Amino acid sequence: MIRQTVLPFKLDRTDETLTAHGGLALLAEYTHALGLRSLVARYLPRPGSNRGYAPAVFVETVVLLLQAGGRTLEDLRELEREDALLTLLSHEGVPDPDTVGDWLRRMGDPETGQAGLAGLGHVRDALTARLLRRDGVSEYTLDVDATLIEAEKRDAQWSYQGVKGYMPLLGFLFETPVCLVEEFREGNTSPGMGHPAFYRACQARLPQGKRIGAYRADSASYQAELINALEADGVRWAITADQDAAIKTLLRTLPETAWTAPVPGGGYELAEAVHTMNKSRTAFRLICKREVRRQLGLFDAPGPPYVYHVVATNWPAEGKSAQAVLDWHNQRGQAENFTKELKHGVGLERVPCGETWANAVWFRLGVIAYNLVIGFKRLACPTAWAQHTLATLRWKLVQVAGRITRHAGQVVLRLVVDPATLALFRSIRRQCWVLRGVT
C-alpha cells in the first residue's frame, strides 16, 4: 500500500479507560483533604429541586477545569472526556456549559442578594486560613493593585484605558502569595475607589495571631483615610505618591543640593522631603527620584528636563534609607507576577458571561482555584515546587497519561511515569492524608 502520511504511523481509537490528566487526581485529593466539598455544602444555596446538581458539583467542576488548563465554559466538553478519572475522584459528572452558565447567574443574581457569591467568599476565606495557619509567617506584606480584564460583554463598561471590560481590585500577600481578597468591579470604576475598606477587609481575613505588618501600592492608594488607618494599626507602608499640585510644587522648590546620586553613573538622583496631606494625621517621608528626560520624539513638545517618581512612606530613615525604601517598594512588582499567574495561569484573563455579577462568581471561583494551587505546592509538594508556575505544574504533574483499572477489588490508577516520579506522587498523597480534615 502506498503511504499517504508524512510520518509512518497509524491512528486508531480504544475503549480502554485512559486519562491524559492523571496527575489531576492529586490536586483533587488535596482539595478533598482541605474540605472544599463540605465548605461549599455549608455556605452555598442548595438547588431549587431534587433533580439539580449539588453546588459542590459546580464548584469542583470549574475549579478542576481551571486547574487543568481550561479557559471557557465550552472547555467543559473536553473535561467530560475524563469521565473515568472523574469517577475515580467521586465526582458526580460534568454539567454542560449552559447549565454552568445559568448557575453562575443564579449565584450572583442581585435579586437574591448574591447569596452564592457571598457563600463563595466564605469558602475562599476558610480555605485560605487553613493554608496561612501552616505557613510559619506571623506578619505579612499586603500588595494591592487593580488589573484590567478586557471583555466585549453586554454589561462591560469603558475603562480609563480606552477599552471595555472589568477592573478587579486584588490583595496579595507577598510572603505566601495567596489572593486574600478580590473585588470584582466594573471597568469604569476608579482604581482608587474603596481602598480603605479593602484594606480592612484583607486585615479581617487573617487567622488569629497573624497581621498585616506592611503595605505597598501604587498611587491609587495615596489617600489620607487609608494612610491614617495604616498608621493607627502600626503598619509600615510605601505608596506611590500622586503628583498633585502640592507634590509638583515641592519638586520645583527642592534645592539642587538636596539631590544626590546613590549609585554613581546610575542615571538618577534622589532627594527627601517631609510632607503631609490635608486630612492625614501625621507627616511622612517623600522619597523623590528624578531622571534626565530622554531625547524627545520628532513631534513631542518640549517638557521639563526631568522625569520624577515619588514614593510616600512611614519607614523611618534609621530603618530604611531612601534607596532601600525604593528597592522595597519596587518589590511590589512581584504582585504583577501573581496577577499574571491568576489571569494567564488560571485563565482569568477572560470571563464567560454577559452579566457582571455572573462574571464575579466565575472570577471568585478562579481565585479559589489559584489559592488551592498555592497551598498544594507549599503543603503537599517538595519545597522547590513552591516556585513553579501553574504551567510548569501542569507539565510536571497534571498532564500525565494513565490507565484506570480494577484489581483485587481496588481501583488502580496506573501512571506512565518513572519509579522516582511515582515515589514523589505517592509522597504527595501521604501529605494530603496528613492534611485531611484540617480547620
GUNU-253032 format. One record per residue (C-alpha): residue in one letter; x, y, z. Coordinates in steps of 0.001 Angstrom, whole numbers, padded with zeros to 6 digits, always signed. Example, Ala and Ser with C-alpha at 12.3 -4.5 7.8 and 13.67 -1.06 7.14 Angstrom:
A+012300-004500+007800 S+013670-001060+007140 
***
This chain:
M+000000+000000+000000 I+001277+003456-000869 R+001883+005566+002227 Q-000146+008808+002305 T+001075+010302+005602 V+004143+012328+006461 L+005191+010074+009357 P+004930+006254+009345 F+002252+005546+011981 K-001496+004847+012037 L-004314+006359+014067 D-006974+004284+015780 R-009216+004514+018836 T-009516+002461+022016 D-012234+001803+024576 E-009745+001431+027432 T-010290+003632+030487 L-007397+006026+029907 T-006707+009558+031125 A-004468+012308+029818 H-004533+014188+033147 G-003627+011537+035678 G-001908+013984+037998 L-005119+015971+038318 A-006166+013276+040784 L-003516+014565+043214 L-004795+018143+043018 A-008324+016855+043559 E-007171+014773+046521 Y-005605+017846+048121 T-008839+019773+047521 H-010824+016991+049207 A-008364+016926+052126 L-008817+020651+052725 G-012595+020191+052813 L-013760+022145+049762 R-016831+019957+049337 S-018039+020340+052912 L-017406+024107+052883 V-019440+024519+049700 A-022274+022454+051181 R-022232+024702+054253 Y-022154+028107+052605 L-023761+027892+049152 P-027522+027732+048497 R-028961+024361+047589 P-030515+023682+044155 G-034188+024525+043710 S-035192+020920+043001 N-034049+017415+043875 R-033023+016892+040251 G-030491+019717+040244 Y-026760+019327+040727 A-025418+019925+044220 P-023437+023189+044466 A-020238+021204+045122 V-020518+019676+041643 F-020447+023118+040026 V-017630+024427+042231 E-015413+021351+041884 T-016031+021179+038138 V-014993+024784+037497 V-012014+024541+039884 L-010756+021361+038185 L-011364+022893+034755 L-009267+025981+035534 Q-006512+023997+037240 A-006320+021608+034281 G-005932+024490+031817 G-009494+025159+030659 R-010317+028725+029708 T-014001+028849+028782 L-017274+027160+029613 E-017059+025295+026309 D-013894+023606+027590 L-016180+021658+029930 R-016929+019427+026967 E-013278+018404+026946 L-013422+017675+030665 E-016312+015299+030002 R-013860+013023+028213 E-012199+012427+031575 D-015284+010640+032912 A-013237+007665+034139 L-010913+009952+036110 L-013830+011948+037496 T-015495+008731+038648 L-012260+007875+040430 L-012484+011251+042186 S-016070+010581+043357 H-017248+013349+041048 E-020931+013319+040101 G-020492+014196+036450 V-019816+017348+034468 P-022685+019812+033923 D-022908+021139+030378 P-021734+024709+029637 D-025254+026181+029521 T-026116+024681+032900 V-022960+026076+034483 G-023627+029488+032920 D-027150+029543+034369 W-025772+028548+037773 L-023232+031387+037675 R-026049+033835+037000 R-028155+032477+039851 M-025281+032586+042324 G-024525+036228+041535 D-028065+037477+040971 P-028549+040776+042867 E-032243+039973+043332 T-031284+037101+045653 G-028680+039143+047484 Q-025843+037448+045585 A-026043+034601+048098 G-023833+032330+046031 L-021096+034949+045575 A-021130+035697+049299 G-021024+031963+050074 L-018002+031508+047839 G-016357+034351+049754 H-016726+032321+052954 V-015312+029261+051170 R-012328+031281+049906 D-011648+032697+053363 A-011834+029307+055099 L-009506+027617+052604 T-007023+030493+052730 A-006992+030481+056537 R-006213+026745+056560 L-003119+027442+054472 L-001971+030532+056354 R-002162+028775+059729 R+000542+026413+058479 D+002914+028759+056641 G+005022+029820+059629 V+004553+033554+058953 S+003140+035946+061551 E+003387+039307+059720 Y+002591+039774+056045 T+003198+042392+053398 L-000012+043256+051567 D+000351+044288+047906 V-002772+045908+046482 D-003405+046634+042830 A-006198+046766+040278 T-005994+044895+036986 L-007883+045237+033722 I-009776+042373+032113 E-010740+043303+028577 A-014158+041964+027587 E-016667+042829+024888 K-019549+041698+027086 R-023038+043142+027297 D-022568+044677+030741 A-018898+045622+030328 Q-018079+049315+030768 W-015396+051509+029234 S-012254+051741+031349 Y-009862+054678+031653 Q-007522+052749+029343 G-009969+053158+026472 V-011208+049554+026283 K-014317+047830+027629 G-014003+045336+030440 Y-013737+044948+034192 M-011338+046287+036827 P-010961+043834+039765 L-009057+045022+042832 L-006696+042358+044199 G-004889+041956+047508 F-001921+039546+047519 L+000249+038504+050441 F+003904+038741+049449 E+005255+036021+051768 T+002587+033413+050949 P+001230+034611+047611 V-002459+033886+048025 C-005043+036333+046773 L-006505+037227+050147 V-009394+039296+048792 E-010618+040086+045303 E-013268+042662+044488 F-014731+042324+041003 R-015555+045786+039646 E-016976+047445+036589 G-014475+048694+034036 N-015422+052333+034650 T-014787+052093+038408 S-011964+054334+039557 P-008878+052269+040526 G-008641+054365+043697 M-012172+053691+044917 G-012664+051965+048261 H-009053+051263+049244 P-009520+051891+052998 A-012427+049428+053154 F-010480+046953+051014 Y-007519+047109+053411 R-009798+046443+056371 A-011398+043522+054538 C-007946+041994+053967 Q-006943+042571+057565 A-010124+040922+058869 R-009486+037711+056913 L-006190+036792+058519 P-006251+033977+061103 Q-005896+034843+064769 G-002333+035678+065728 K-001400+036990+062280 R-001446+040536+060982 I-000606+042788+058077 G+002696+044370+059030 A+003452+046201+055772 Y+001503+047671+052868 R+002599+048569+049318 A+000604+050024+046454 D+000626+052466+043560 S-000830+055964+043534 A-004431+054677+043635 S-003833+054067+047375 Y-002436+057553+048007 Q-005349+058564+050232 A-005366+060203+053641 E-008045+057886+055062 L-006039+054799+054151 I-002775+056271+055434 N-004478+057151+058728 A-005770+053586+059064 L-002308+052131+058366 E-000716+054464+060909 A-003310+053557+063527 D-002556+049850+063024 G+001210+050310+063205 V+001717+049165+059607 R+004837+050123+057651 W+003847+051365+054217 A+005190+052713+050945 I+002789+054122+048368 T+003487+055827+045065 A+002556+059472+045628 D+000073+061108+043303 Q+001894+064021+041714 D-000777+066581+042517 A-000230+070335+042721 A+001349+070128+046194 I+003848+067456+045138 K+004731+069289+041936 T+005331+072499+043886 L+007571+070632+046318 L+009602+069111+043467 R+010132+072529+041909 T+011301+074081+045194 L+013759+071390+046219 P+017272+072923+046079 E+019843+071333+043809 T+021923+070471+046869 A+019140+068129+048043 W+019675+065799+045100 T+022317+063082+045353 A+023248+060124+043174 P+023099+056982+045354 V+024744+054922+042621 P+027481+056764+040691 G+026626+056601+037000 G+023216+055080+037787 G+021425+057730+035757 Y+019173+059023+038528 E+019241+061140+041686 L+017315+061022+044958 A+016068+063639+047366 E+013961+063527+050519 A+011288+065739+051986 V+008679+065647+054728 H+005080+066000+053608 T+001542+065848+054906 M-001923+065778+053332 N-004876+067941+054334 K-006638+065074+056129 S-003691+062924+057192 R-002956+062905+060920 T+000821+062540+060658 A+003595+063717+058374 F+005563+061206+056319 R+008687+060918+054196 L+008707+061553+050466 I+011409+059756+048512 C+011817+061701+045258 K+013617+060228+042277 R+014489+062121+039122 E+015960+061042+035813 V+017003+063199+032881 R+014270+063161+030268 R+015403+061175+027262 Q+015512+062537+023740 L+012106+063741+022612 G+010277+062230+019699 L+010004+064115+016428 F+006642+065688+017248 D+006866+065823+021069 A+006537+069229+022670 P+009415+070318+024933 G+008765+069492+028585 P+010523+069592+031955 P+014140+068433+031888 Y+013465+065650+034410 V+011055+062742+034873 Y+010041+062289+038509 H+008874+059332+040588 V+007793+059933+044188 V+007129+057378+046920 A+005480+058266+050225 T+006402+056153+053249 N+006404+055998+057030 W+009609+053944+057203 P+011971+055908+059485 A+015291+056954+057979 E+017179+054821+060509 G+015118+051813+059414 K+015482+052217+055656 S+017488+054646+053580 A+015871+056380+050620 Q+017335+053802+048234 A+016213+050933+050485 V+012654+052291+050534 L+012590+052425+046739 D+014006+048915+046481 W+011423+047604+048930 H+008590+049436+047193 N+009717+048085+043825 Q+009299+044553+045175 R+005600+045076+044717 G+006346+044292+041102 Q+006205+040673+042259 A+002461+041216+042714 E+002324+041769+038955 N+003636+038222+038569 F+000977+036962+040970 T-001666+038775+038922 K-000231+037336+035714 E-000410+033836+037186 L-004008+034459+038232 K-005024+035791+034831 H-002967+033674+032456 G-002127+030642+034598 V-005649+030076+035895 G-007333+031620+032861 L-008998+034692+034354 E-007877+036962+031539 R-011330+036325+030091 V-014811+035951+031528 P-017676+033818+030167 C-020940+035696+030741 G-022657+038873+029660 E-023698+039774+033208 T-021198+041397+035546 W-022477+039556+038606 A-022116+036151+036910 N-018557+037003+035924 A-017866+037993+039544 V-018795+034424+040582 W-016537+032968+037861 F-013660+035206+038943 R-014040+034206+042609 L-014009+030531+041600 G-010771+031251+039732 V-009263+032846+042844 I-010221+029751+044861 A-008598+027525+042220 Y-005451+029695+042315 N-005221+029695+046122 L-005700+025927+046224 V-002739+025512+043864 I-000603+027804+046053 G-001459+025677+049071 F-000916+022429+047179 K+002599+023465+046157 R+003522+024574+049681 L+001821+021959+051847 A+001878+018793+049744 C+004741+019106+047241 P+008545+019284+047560 T+009815+022648+048813 A+011357+023560+045447 W+007951+023268+043783 A+006686+026379+045569 Q+008331+028464+042813 H+006690+026551+039951 T+004122+028353+037848 L+000854+026593+037160 A+002014+025926+033600 T+005073+024094+034955 L+002935+022216+037472 R+000652+021025+034681 W+003643+019875+032649 K+005294+018008+035515 L+002266+016662+037368 V-001143+017131+035766 Q-000542+016128+032150 V+000436+012550+032902 A-001114+009694+030934 G-002565+006795+032866 R-004893+003809+032818 I-007644+003198+035349 T-008125-000474+036205 R-009703-002628+038911 H-007615-005237+040688 A-008477-007303+043762 G-011476-005108+044487 Q-009452-001890+044301 V-009355+000894+041731 V-005818+001438+040443 L-004553+004497+038543 R-001509+003320+036580 L+000543+006331+035512 V+003124+006442+032739 V+005996+007713+034895 D+009422+006542+036036 P+009867+004997+039521 A+011242+008195+041053 T+008242+010219+039875 L+005852+007553+041136 A+007524+007709+044554 L+007154+011507+044501 F+003461+011256+043642 R+002945+008776+046482 S+004634+011160+048930 I+002268+013928+047804 R-000674+011626+048527 R+000699+010938+052003 Q+000894+014680+052672 C-002723+015042+051543 W-003679+012311+054023 V-001940+014231+056814 L-003878+017374+055842 R-007307+015735+055722 G-009955+017430+057820 V-007768+020421+058760 T-009535+023506+060070 
***
